[in-house]
Structures are given as structure tokens and as C-alpha cells.
Amino acid sequence: MHPEDTDLFSEMDLQFARFMAKISSRPHDALSLAAAMVSRATGNGHVCLDLKAVAGQPLDLEGDHGNGFVCPGLSPWVKSLRSSGVVGLPGDEMPLILDENHRLYLFRYWEYEFLLAKRINDLVKTSDNYGDEVLLKKGLGGFFDGADRPGPDWQEVACFAGATRRLCVVSGGPGTGKSTVVSRILALIALQQVENPPQMALVAPTGKAAQRLQEAVRTAVEDPRFPESVREKIPLEASTIHRLLGPVSGSPFFWHHAENPLVVDGVIVDEASMVDLPLMSKLVQALPAHARLILLGDQDQLASVEAGAILGDICDRGIPHSHSREFSARYRKITGRNLPGGPGPAIQDSLVRLEKNYRFGEESGIKGVSTAVNLGKGQDALNILKKKSVEDVLWVSLPDPAALPGALKNRVLSGYRPYLETDDPEEAFHALERFRIMCALRKGPYGVVSLNNVVEKILRQENLISPEDRWYPGRPILVTRNDYTLGLFNGDVGLVLPDPNTGEEPRAFFRKQDGTFRKIHPARLPEHETVFAMTVHKSQGSEFDEVVLILPDQPSAVLTRELIYTGLTRARKKGEIWGREEVFLDGVSRRIERSSGLREALWGK
């Protein structure tokens, strides 16, 4: 079949297929189909197209049926692609790369993955710098009480790994202490070199996440257990990854790269699950040869919006691993405590998963539901949501579209009225961050676009806003495209407020990382949208006191357990899920599966 014979592909996919056919020495339908499919796969978050998974199968792309078309068999398909003149082996400079496991890549995505895997493996293999054991023992002893425990203190293990490994990956859900761990790792590293402290950079994928990381580290270092000798050596400023790398305006390139590396001794990346393959690859390529890399994130969260599931692949998709006997012996020598050890690839010593939750107790509904969702136990999660004795989660049956405004009215008014009743930017931002409506989809009656209109209508009826004016006071906005000139980035949230310095003319206020505000004329803003409601994808890196998660009324390939988990765990105090039981259960049963070769390159499987 030819991709033009079905309506499953976008015009961009078809244009790419046409271009491959044009430059091929032997154009044929099998090449055009493969080119369109790999283009579509990359656009949907996959790093590559797994030909083994689709060869000989009906063309069914993530729920869209191909009108009875069947993909070619694997052997003839591979043979025809190899002879096309545009498909090469790994290492070839060809538009498409087909590896020995029949994964088909766009060249640049193969290169991103190859370079990322190579650098990670290099970091793992050279992680033998254990520094001064006496100082390390003193530092860990100052942070951890050394009391007898039935098992390891995983925060302590994470600090030990972060201080002794050139690659350290700390995974855990909200409230498990990742921010505490990172500040202590910084202290332990500085303690090793008090006279010449290493230059460590703190970064996150979005401005909001960077701000939260910065606030968390600043709060943590006030702990009296931090040695005075290292407190002032700990970096207190965080930035986005883009800002650290130095974007070149108007291009996809950065100032810092392999030939012009960063001037740092290490980089700590928070919210690593949000980082896509191209950006993570560019970051590790810009690391100096001696530098260390520390990744923090929640491997159970949604993967990045763009291609890749980097944190999941590095963590072997949640499969539990022990540490090596050598690592366990060193840990025991320093701390006096036992840590299970066993055989496995070298990367296992770079991973630590935090399990204990310091925010949610054992009776927490948020913890219970999110755990059940992660395990794929939809009915258990639903039972907790409906349990009247559990106060921090609630299940609400999804009303019909016509009834949705009335059903939402009280929640909207209680959630958004406080910030709309003040003109003080500090008070308004603080109040806005207490509540948020989240959606799985952008379009449809239960999507972001529709819900923002519903909320505006409710607030207008109560005379809290005047949306007839596009720049009405109190309009919350979400930046959706990076603007390097203004220093605004995808995911930054601002508020339109009257500016007393300009005769009460509207300005978009954005909180800076030092806590002050910058004001931008609305006409200068990059692409943006109203954000009373936001997609769960856009919510990553943020937290709110209360969250209302609205699910679609029909099953959707977008609705997965990772999305439900991510949406609910944005709530610090209370989370509501509005949905239909069969749709919720279908979503919990579905996992995100993204094709890539990174996991195999790191774990050998």
C-alpha cells in the first residue's frame, strides 16, 4: 500500500514520504509507507518505528484503523528498505537508519539516542571517584541519625550515590524527599572540596520547575544540620536547561555543545521525566569530560511531550534492581549499614528509588489512589476515590456537557475568586497556585479549550472578570512557545494585572526566580493561552493545593495510567477526579509505550 491511500497521515508525514521517494535510487511503496510511519511515530513521541511490531499487521496507528491495509512482511520490507539508497546502518550518514533490531529512525533521532547512550555509559563506567571517605562518613553522619532500621534509608543511599557516582538518578513520587536529597548531595560534594568548591548547575526543563527547585534548595540549606563550612558553597540559583545551554536565537542550536562545553563540574536536572531526547542529548554532550550528572524525577509520571521517555528508559521502566556487591560493600564501610547487593549491569549503582512518602500518610487517599493507578489496579483506585471516609480525594460522576458549567460553578468560584479579588501580584500569584483544573485532552467538550471558556463564563456571570477585553485584569496565561529575547519559555505562567506605573494599563506579570516580578506589554508576548484549565502534560513541574482532574467521556489513547497519576499527584492537599467509571478503568489499564533503543543500549536488553 501507499501512504497516500489512507487518511491516517498528516501532510508533513506525506511530504517526508514524498521526499524520501524523490531522492531514493529505488522508490517503492514500502519505502514511502515506512517513511510516513516513522515520521508519524516521531511526532507521537516515539524515538523510532519498531518494524517488528508492525510488519505483517493491519495498519492501525494508535487507535486509527487503516481501512484494511496490511503492512509488508518483515523480511521483504527490510530488504526493500536496505536497497532504497536512503536507509543506512547505524553510523552511516543517511536520512533513515535501520538498526540490527529492525528499529527505523530518522537520522537525527538515531544520533541523539546514540550520543546520549554513549555519554551515559561513559559516566557509569568512570564512576569510581569516592573522594575522602572520612569526610564522606562525617557528612552522611551529620544528616542521618544512624539508628537501627529494618532496611536501608534510601535517602541516605541516594546521597551516597550522588556524592560518589558521576551519574546518579534519584526517582520518587511527590513528597518522597528528592529536594532534600539534592541539597544534601550538594553539601556532601562541597564538603569534599571546601577550599575549591565544584561549580554545580541547578536546572529544570521549565521556568516553573526551576523556580520550585531553587526554592526547595534554599529552604533545605537552612537546616541546622548543614555544615557552616559548606552552606555558602551550595548554589542557590536554578535556571531552565535552555538558559544554561545558551540558545542561539532563531535556531535549534545552543552556544554550549561538545566543542564548547559548559564551565561546570556537574549539572543537577530536576523533573527529568519532562526532558525529551533531543534536549537531554544536547545537555550531556555539553558536559565537560570530568563533570557529573544527577537526574531527579518521577519515573511513573508522563513522559516528555516530545520524543522519548528518557527517565523511564534509564530506570529500566520501573523494574526493581539491587546494587552491586562492590557498591553495597562501600556503602557499608562508610555508614555501617547493610544494603542488598547482587549482579547486574554497572548502571544499577547509579539508580536509587525513594519509596517513603513524607507528605502523605498511610491513610492518604492521594497516596492510595496514585499507588493503585501505578499498579494498574483501576477498581482499587475507584474504591478509594468513592470512600466517604477518605477526605483528600473525591470521585465525581462526569456531567453532560450542558450541565458541566452548573456542576463546576462552586468549585470554580471557591478556587479562583481569592486571586481575582486582589491587585497585588504577590498575593494574586500565591492564591492562583492553590487551585487548578486539569484536562486529559485539548479539544472536545471536556478539553482545555472548552473548559477555559466555561470558567470564563462562570467568572463573568459573577462580575469577577470582563473577558470582552482580551487583556482583562486577572487573566492567567500560559506561554506555549519559547521566546529567548524576552526570556520567556514554554510553560511559564503569567497574570494580566493593571500596572500602577503605567496609569493602570494592563501588563503581563511574570514571577522571576528571585521572587520579584517582571512586567511585559501584552503585545510583546510570545504564543500563549488562557490557563484556568490546563492539560496534565502542561502541569508537570507544578503543584497546587487542590486539583480537579476532568477526564473525557470516551476512551482515548491519550488517557493512560501515567496521565491519571500525574494529574492527581499535582495536588498537595485534595484531588478530585471527574469522569465515567468505564473510561477511568480503561485509562488505568493503558500504559505509555514509546519505541526507542535507549533502554537496550544502557541495560543490554
N, C-alpha and C positions, 0 to 999 in steps of 0.2 A: 504494500500500500504506500501511497504518497501522503505526506502530512497535509497537503492542500485539500485532500479528500475528506477531511473531518474538521469540525469547528472547535476542537479541543485546544488548539494552539493560538497564542497571541500573535499579533502581526510581527512583533520583534522576533519570536521564535521562528516564524516562517521566513523572515528576512535573513536570519542567520543560516537557515537551511538552504535558501537560495544561493547565498554567498558561498557556502561550502561546495555546493554543486557546481557553481561557476568556476571555482579555482581547482576543482578536482580533476585529476587526469582521467578518472573513470567514474563519472557521476552516475548514480543509480538511486532508485527509490529507497533502498536500505540505508544509504548514507544520509539522504535527506531526512528520513524518519529519525535516525539516531541523532542527527544534529538538532532537530527541533525538540526532541525529547530531553537531551542534555541541557539545552537552553532553558526549557521549562523547568527541569529539575533544579537547576541552579537558582532560578528565580523563586522557587518554592522552598529554598533553604537547604537543599542537598548540595554537597560538595561535588558529587559525581553522579552518574547514572550507572546503576548496577545492572549490566546486561543479563547476568544470570537470573535475576529476579523477574525480568520482563520478557525474556526470549521465549517464543512459542506461546505466550499468554495473550488473551484478549486485551486490546488496548483500553486500559481502564486507569486513567491518571487521577489518583486521589479522589475517587468517587465519581468522576465524569466518564461515562461509558462511550466507547469509540464506535458505536454503530456496527458492532460485529467484526471490526477489523482485528486481525491477529498479527502480533509481531513475528518477525522471522525467527527461525530456529537459531540456537546459539552458534553452532559451528559455521553454517553458511553466512550468518550475519557478521561474525568476527572475520571470516575470510574476505568478505567483500569490503569491510572497512579497512583491513590491512592493505588492500590493493588500491585504495582510493587515492592515494597520494597526499591526503590531508590528515591522516591519522598516524601518529608515531608511537614509539615506545617511550617509557619514562626516560628522561634525559634528552630526548630529541626536541628540537625546536619546531614543532608542528602545531597547527591550530587546535587539533584534538589529540589527546593522549589516551591510549588504551593499555592498561597495565596487565600483568600476567594473571590477575584475578578477574579479568573482564570488567573492570571499572573504567568507564569512559569519562574523561574530564575535558573541560575547556582548559587550554594550556595554562593560563594564568592561575587557575584554581589548583591544578596539579602542582605548580611551582610554589604557591602559597603553602600548601599542605606539606610538600617535601621539605621546604626550608624550615617550617615550624617544627616538624618532627625531628629533623636533624639537630636543631638547636636544643630542643628539649632533651633529646638523648645525650647530647654533649654535656648539658648541665647535670644530668643524672650520673653520668659516668665519672665526672670530675668532682663529685660531692664528697670529698674526703678531708675537708678543712674543718677540724674540730676545735681549733683555737686553743686557748688556755683553759684546761679542764678545771683548774682551781677557781678561776673567775666564773666559769660557767656554773659550777656547782654552787658557788656563793650567790650568783644571781638567781638561779632557779629556787634556791632555798629561801631567798627573800620574798619570792612571790607565792610559793606554795608551802603549806604548813608541814608537809611530810608525815601527816598522820597515816596510820594504817588504814588501808582501804581494801575492799574485796577485789578491786580491779584497778587498772591504771586510771589516773586523772588525765583525760585526753587533752585538756587544755595544756597541761604540763608537757605531754608528749608533743603537741603541736609547737609549743615554744622551743623545745629541744630540737625538733626537726628544723624549725625556721632559723635557729641560731647556728646549726651545724651543716645544713644542706644548701647547695647552690640553687636547687629547686625545691620549693615547699608549697604544697597545695593543701589548704585548710578548707574543708567543706562542712557546712552545717546550716540548719534552718534558722529563722529569726529567733533571737533570744538565746542562742547557744554560746555566745561569748566570742564571736570572731573578732570584734573590735577590741575586746580586752586582750585577746591573744596577740593581735598585730602590734599593739602598743608595747606589750612585754617583749615580743621578739625584737622590736627596735631597741629597747633598753638593753637586752642581752647582747645584741650586736655592738652597740655603742660601748658597753662595758668592756668588751674585748680590746677596744682601741680608744680609750678615753682621751689620750693625747692627740690622736689624729683620727677623729670620728669619721666613719664612712658617710658618703653622700648618698642618702636614700630618698627616692622619689615616691610620693604617695599619689596614686591616680585611680580614676574610675571612668567608666565609659560615658557617663552623663554628668552634667553640671550638678544636678541634684544629688546624685550618688557621691560625687566628690565632696560636696558640702557636708553630707552626712558622715562620711569618713573623717573629714577634718574635725568636725565637732566631736565625734566619738574619741579620736585620739587625744584631743585637747582635754576632754573630760577625764580620760583614763590616766593621763600622766599626773593629774592632781592627787592620785592615790599616794598616801604617805609611804607606801612600800617602794615607790620608785626612788632609787638612789639619787641623792642630790648631784652626784658627780656626773650623771648621765642625763638628768632631766632636761637640761638646756641643749643637749646634743640631739634630742629627738626632733625630727621635722614635724612642724605643726601646720604646714600648708599643703593642701591637696589640689590637684587640677584634673582636668579631663586628659585622657590619653592623647587626644588630638592636640591639646595645648602643649603637652610635654614634647611630642614629636615635632611640633612646629609646622603647621600646614602651610603649603605653598599656595597662595590664593589663586583660585581659578583652575586648580589641577588636582589630581588624586594623589600627588606626591607630597612627601614630608621633607623638612630640612634635615632631619636626622635619619640616617639609614646605615647600612653596613659599612659604607665608605666614610661616613661622617657620624660616628656613634655618639650616643648621649654621654654627657660628662657626669656619670653617676657610678656608684658602686653597687647599686641594686635598685629594683623597682618593685613596689608592692601594688598589686591591682585588686581593688575591691569590686564586688559584683561581677566577677569574671564570667559568670554564665551568660551575661549580656553581650560579651565581646565576640564579634564574628571572626571568621577565619582570616579574611584579608587584614583586618586591623591587628589581630593578635600576631600574625606572621610578621607584619611590618614592625611591631613593637619589639619582638625578640631579635629581629635582625639588627635593630638599632642598639641593642645592648652591647656594651664593651665586653671583650673576651673574658675579663675577670669577674663580671658582675653576677649577682644572684637575682633570682626571680621568685617572688612569693605571690601566689594567687589565692584570693579569698572568694568564696561564693557558696551558693546552694545548688548542688548538682541536681536536685529534684525540681528546681524552677524551670520555667520556659527557657528554651534555647534562644539564641540571638535571633533578631528579626531577619537579618541577612544570613548568608550561607554558613553552615557549620553548627556543631554542638560541641564546642571545644572543651568546656569543663567536663561534660559527660564523657567524652572520649578519653580525656586524660585520667579521669577517675574510674575508667572501665565500666561506665554506665551503672554505677552503684553496686557492683559485685564486691562483697567484702574481701579484704586482703589483710594478711598479717604483715608484720615487718620481718626483715631478715634476722637471722640469729646474730649477725655482727652488730646490726643496729640495736637490737634488744640488749646485747651484752654491754655496749657503750652506754646506753640509757641506764642500765642497772648500775654500772660503775659510777656514774655521775649522781644518780638520785637514790640509789639503794633500793629501788623498787623494780619488781618484775614486769616484764612486758612480753606477751607471747611472740614467739619468733618461728619462722619456717621458711622453706624455699620459695623462690619466685623471682620474677624479673627485678632488675635494680630499681625501677621506678616505684616499687611498692614502698620503699623507705622515704619517699618524698610525699606520701599521702597520709593525711590524718583527717578522720571524720569525727566531728563533735556531736555527741548524742544528747548530753544532759541539757535540758532547757531551763534557763534561769528566769525567763519571763512568764512562761505558762506552767502552772502547777499540774499535777496529775489529774485534777478534776476539770481542767480547762477544756471547753468544747472546741475551741480553735485548734488546740493541740490534738484532741481526739479525732476530729473530722479530717484535719490535714494528714494525720498519720494513716487513717483508713483510706483516704483517697490515694496516697502514695503507694499503698499496698494493693490497690485495685479493688478494695472492698467497698463497693458503692453502697450496698444495702446497710452495712455497718455505719457508714458515714451519714446516710439518710436518717437512720435511727437516732443518732446523736443530735442531728440538726432538729429533729422533731421532739426531743426530750424536753419536757417543760421545766425540769429541774436544772437544766443547763442554761445559764444566763448570758453567756458571751457568744452564742451562735443561735441563729434562728432560720428556719425554713419558711419561705412564703410561696404559696402557690402562684404561679405566674398568671396575672390577669390578662384578659384580651386587650389588644392594642387600644381600643376605645376606652377601656376602664383604667388603663395604666396611669394617666395623669391624676385621677382621683385617688388611686391607691398610693401613689408616690407623694402626694401633697404634703402630708405631715412630716415625712422623712426629709423631704427637700427643705421645708421651712426650718425645721429644727437643726438641720445640718448646715445650711448656708446663710440663714438670717444673721447669725452673730458677726460674720465678717463683713456683711453688707451694711451694717449699722455703725461702721467706723470709717473715718477717712485717714486714720493713722496707718501708714504702711506696715509698721511692725506688728500692730495689733491685727490688721487685716490678714497678713500672711500667716500669722500664728493661728488665727481662727480658721482660715481656709484649709489648713493642713490637718484639721481634725476630722474631716469627713470627705468622702469621695464616692461617686457612683462609678462602677466599672462594668464594662460590657465585653463579651467574647468577640463580637463582630463590630464592624464599622457601619454596615448597611442593614436595612430592614427595620421593622417596627421596634425591635429590641436592640438596635445597634446604636453606636455612639452618635451619629448624626441626628437620628430621630430623638434620642434621649436628651441631647443638648437643647433641642427645640422644645421638648416637653418641659424641661426645667425652666427655660427662659419664660415660657408661657405662665407657669405657676408663679414665678417671682414677679412677673409683670402684673399679674392679677392682684398681687398683694402690695403693689406700688413700691417694690424693693429695687427694681431696675427699670430702665426705659430703653428697651432694645431697638426702638425706632431709630435711635442714634447708634451707629455701628460701634462707636467708641464710648459706650455708656460707662459711667463710673461703676466699678465693681466687676467688670467683665474679666474673667480669668482666661488667660490664653496660654497655649502650649506651642512652643516653637517646634516646627516639623522639618526644618532644613537648616544645616549649619551655615552660619554667616561669620567667616573668620575676621572680616573687617570690624564688625560690631562686637565680636567675641560672644556671640550667642550660638547655642548649639542645640541640636535635636534633643528634645526632652526638657529643656529649660521652661519653667513656668513663671509667668508674669501676671501682674494685675494692672488693669487700667484704672487710674485714680486721678482726681483733679490735682494739679500741681500748683501750690500757692505761690511759687516763684515765677509762674508764667500767667498770672491772672486767672488761675483755676482752669487753665486749658488741660485737656486730657493728656496724660503721658503713661507709657507702659513702664511700670516699676519692676525691676528685677533685683532680687537679693544677691549681693556679691558675697564672695566667700569669707570676707572679713566681717560680715553681718550688716554692713551698710547697704544702701540701695543706689542703683543707677537708674536714670530716667531717660527713656528713648521716645522720640516723637513717633506716633503710630505709623506715619507714612514711611518711616525708615525700616520698619520691622521686616524680617525675612518671612517666609511662608509660615503660617501659624493657623491655629484653630481654637475655637472656644472649648473650655475644658471643665465644665460642670461634670460631664461624664467623659471617661477616657477608656481606651482599650486596656485590657490586662497587660498586653505587651508594653504599652507606654508607661504603665505604672511601676515597672521594675526599677528598683533603686529608690523607691519612695515607700513611706509608711504613713498611715493615718490612724487616728483613734478608732474611727468607725468606718466600715466599708459596706456598701450594698452592691453585691455582685449579681448582675442580671444576665441570665442565660437565654439563648434563643429558644423559640418554641418548637424547633425541629432539630433532629440530629445534624451535626455538621462536622466535617473533617477537622475544622479548626478547634472544636471543643474537645480537649483532651484532659487527662488527669493532671498533667503539668500546668495547664491553664487554670483549672479549678484550684489547685493547690496554691499557685502563685497569687491568684486573686484573693483568696481567703487569708493568706498569711501576710497580706499588706496591712491587715487590721491589728492594731495593738491591743484594743480592748473589746471590740464587738464586731462580728461579721455576720451579715445576712446574705443568704443565697435565695434569689427569686428564680423559680424555674418549674419545670414539669418533671415529675419523677422519672419517666422513661427516658427523657433527654439527659438528665443528670446521670443516670446509671449508664447510659450509652457512652457519655463523655468519660466517666471514670474508667470504663473498660478499654479505652483507647489510649495508647501511648504515642509520643512523638518518636518517630524513627527516621533518622536522617542518614543518608548514604554518605560514607566517607571512608578513607583508608587510614585515618589518623590513629584510631584505636589499634589497628593491626600493627602499624609502624612502631607504636610505643610498647604494646603488650605482646606482640608476636602471635596474635590470634585474630 
